Amino acid sequence: MKEREHVYGPIPSRRLGRSLGVSPIPGKTCNYACNYCMLGATNRMSGDRKEWFPLDDLLAEVDSFLEEGVGYDTITVCGEGEPTLYSRLDELIDGLHARQDKPVAVITNSGNMDRPEVRQALMKADIVLPSLEAADEPTWRAIHRPSPHISFPAIIEGLKAFAKDYQGQLWLEVMLLKDFNDSPDQLSAIKTLVDAIRPDRVYINTPVRPPADPTVKAPDHKTVQRAADLLGGTALDYLTDQDFDSAEEDPLQAVLTICKRHPMNRFELVHFLEERGVKDTEAFIRTLKAEDGLDTVTYCGIESYRNTRS
């Protein structure tokens, strides 16, 4: 097996099972610079929708993966930037459906939901997971630090319009952040929007992995559960699945590849290494930490690893 540029995993997901990732956007290219982003700071702030990589190249990598017969539950368009910035997203989704029969999901920050062509492209996905972290513009700006061209009211209206017509599964995600959007007033306002959008599911998330802004913290368990009860959602717990995979045979290169798109905490790393037959995991971790571009961050008392190399 060979490592690929745009197709990765499968990666464990608490919502989507074993998720095969497809990344159509260059690393950290986004219309937001979210304070909680697990990939670190946004390198290229962009609102441009274009064919960042040739569609044929993306689908060729999918074909290559499918030939290997590795099991997965969903194909998820997400990766290293905001996927709705890919101008041929509708054709990408069509191509994924044509090649296999598993659900195609798209994870989006909602920042392009005001664009009719984006909503039309997302209509083709089986599952769409948009974010909704705020019910007012100041809170939205504080959390997402968006590109100047984006209008918060237009995004909300776009979400409502999409939800009204969409025939697939709409799973709304709320990232709950201490002292940003976890107060009773904030949660009540978010509930009003959730009731208007009427998603099929609501997931309450918290920053489990090291965020771009190290001062960002998760609310306490009672607050998270209160939010889940109020919003009629499911609180994703602090435990993560450990079933990571990589086409790279060398354990070090495999870990570096995974951590470029999905940071691993120490427990996940050790489990992955043991599954690969690595006996001295402590020696491996020391070697890993010496790699250029590998950031080691302690968050919530747990050491995590993030590959920031371009």
Secondary structure by P-SEA (a helix, b strand, c coil): ccccccccccbbbccccccbbbbcccccccccccccccccccccccccccccccaaaaaaaaaaaaaacccccbbbcccccccccccaaaaaaaaaaaccccbbbbbbcccccccaaaaaaaccccbbbbbbccccaaaaaacccccccccaaaaaaaaaaaaaccccbbbbbbbccccccccaaaaaaaaaaaaaacccbbbbbcccccccccccccccaaaaaaaaaaacccccccccccccccccccaaaaaaaaaacccccaaaaaaaaaaaccccaaaaaaaaaacccbbbbbcccbbbbbbccc
